[in-house]
Amino acid sequence: MIIKLLLLLLMVIWAGSFPFIKFGLVELDPVNLAFWRFLIATPILFFYTFLRHRAEMLSFNPKEWILLVFLGLTGVSLLYIIQFMALKYTTAINGSILINVSAIFIAIMSILLLKEKINLKKALGIVLGFVGIVVVISNGEIRFFESSTLFGDLLMLFDGLIWAAYTIVGKSLLDRKNVEIITSWAFLFGTLTLLPFLIFPGFKVPTQLITWSSVVYMGLLCSIFGYLVWYFALEREEATNVAVYIYLIPLFTAIIAYFTLDEVVTPFKAIGGFLTIFGVYLVERS
């Protein structure tokens, strides 16, 4: 019962990250917002992991170190720069739906690169997922490419593709190394690879309370608390029983965004969201 309540709380926190990102973007650009998030989260997570796995922290060969840098670049720096940039141009509700498409991209990449077999359920899930994407982005409008959120929606889809690449590459390491260690190094290398991107907008320090609230919310609650609760649950429950909670995020985001950002769920967005999430569900269950 405690695990279920913690997971529900975590889904609300992760759902709230989409509106909080938009709050933070009022003052900061996507690169600075991502940097501040991980500047807070990374030292805490790395110190926690070091205390638990001190003897294993450096047990990587040269090829594995290169993979860790790649994971930091894809799973942290590029992932969040693009995600935050997407949320400048699309709604929090759209973002919370479209980010889930990463599971479909993972399935497609696994079929193409890892030669995994495709069955009817997986194929149906992929098709339904992409139909849902079209409905969400178009919002029922025939002139699909005139959607006001199109650029942000496409960026969010690209973000899902980056997460799929992170997942596929990370899988090879997870078969041999502890997930906490991998994640901690990915956070650290991700924070470091954010530094070159700061050249373009310049380093900025938040000055507004709402911006600091956004940074602390994402760094402490979404990253640290979220990480600890997620793996606490995975150690005690079946992975499929834990993963199913992810499907609640768009619902919670819609509720939070309605009260904080005045965003409205249209019938077409609801239908598109359902098709997308149901498609993702079929893909993951297959």
ABEGO torsion letter per residue (X at the ends): XAAAAAAAAAAAAAAAAAAAAAAAAAABBAAAAAAAAAAAAAAAAAAAAAAAAAAAAABBBAAAAAAAAAAAAAAAAAAAAAAAAAAAABBAAAAAAAAAAAAAAAAAAAAAAAGBBBBAAAAAAAAAAAAAAAAAAAGGBABAAABAAAAAAAAAAAAAAAAAAAAAAAAAAAAABBAAAAAAAAAAAAAAAAAAAAAAAEBBBBABAAAAAAAAAAAAAAAAAAAAAAAAAAAABBAAAAAAAAAAAAAAAAAAAAAAAGBBBBAAAAAAAAAAAAAAAAAAAX
